[in-house]
């Protein structure tokens, strides 16, 4: 079986390692514009792996890399720029598809390809990272035993050894756009820097990481979960990049309005303000990490689900926290799991689908545990807290719920 991984940065290279270790794929094709780096990733594989130069702006080059694959994993960002195009090419070539898209507008465009994918017999699993991704899976699991009324998703991460321009552009893009939320059974939009967005901000305790103030994020769960989880009345997504000082730097740049893509003349050169803004942000990142004492990657995904079971109101809080493992593991491992389940034939639905529409939560969580254990990363770092109608809290052993 042949899998093609597009983009071998922090997320893509982690996914390649997991796919290689799984032993499920005879061949891994790694496509990246930085061919020398891709060759280094390929050389670390134990299976047959080959690096090919792949420019995401060149549709024909993408097509040549994707065709004849069994599954393609797309890790090329920003997704608002490349996601729909790469998905369309995969569908055209009849190749099953997985990505880690966390851009709302890209997700909306990808859904427009649903009928075409079904007609071509293609399964396209989109947003298979942490948030979206594991967050959706945990919510779907709760639907198996309770009537869900509300879902609040929180995430905080930072301190990765490296960060690329695509990640910073995604954050800027997320801060500038209308942010969808699902409140009282209706879709609404808020603006990060306006009162509508500020009203959603809250201080959240992330187990093992700390308490931080999080703000509205335009992640796709707010539009996909209401579509696939019956009866839910509220879905929000709030997050923060760490350290908070780094998040405030990016916010400040966005407030100043120097993120336009139209070039302006600076001396003899013409420079898009966005490119300058991204370069400046990245130039300050290391200083801020050192100043704030962030010496290793940290991250936490927290999903709070409220609802009713047997006439009683209940609340569950699921937290996945890690230190020493950042966005690469938090996003790359779930992405690889999505590809593995696709390869095993456990995703049978056709069309463009978010995780909650086509994945069995137990398949995902059990495979995640297996991957982490076999790679020496330990057990799945899942903390489950249960709150009864009176607000009494009880810690639940994940092993009693999931056969991990």
Secondary structure as UniProt FT lines:
FT   STRAND          2..6
FT   HELIX           10..22
FT   STRAND          27..32
FT   HELIX           35..43
FT   STRAND          48..53
FT   TURN            56..57
FT   HELIX           59..66
FT   TURN            67..68
FT   STRAND          71..74
FT   HELIX           79..92
FT   TURN            93..94
FT   STRAND          96..99
FT   HELIX           104..111
FT   TURN            112..113
FT   HELIX           114..120
FT   STRAND          123..126
FT   TURN            130..132
FT   HELIX           134..142
FT   TURN            143..145
FT   STRAND          147..158
FT   HELIX           165..176
FT   STRAND          179..183
FT   TURN            184..185
FT   STRAND          186..190
FT   TURN            192..193
FT   HELIX           195..198
FT   TURN            199..200
FT   STRAND          202..206
FT   TURN            207..209
FT   STRAND          210..216
FT   HELIX           221..228
FT   TURN            230..231
FT   STRAND          234..242
FT   HELIX           244..256
FT   STRAND          263..266
FT   TURN            267..268
FT   STRAND          269..272
FT   HELIX           273..292
FT   STRAND          298..309
FT   TURN            310..311
FT   STRAND          312..323
FT   HELIX           327..343
FT   TURN            344..345
FT   STRAND          351..354
FT   HELIX           355..358
FT   HELIX           361..374
FT   TURN            375..376
FT   STRAND          382..387
FT   TURN            389..390
FT   STRAND          393..396
FT   HELIX           398..401
//
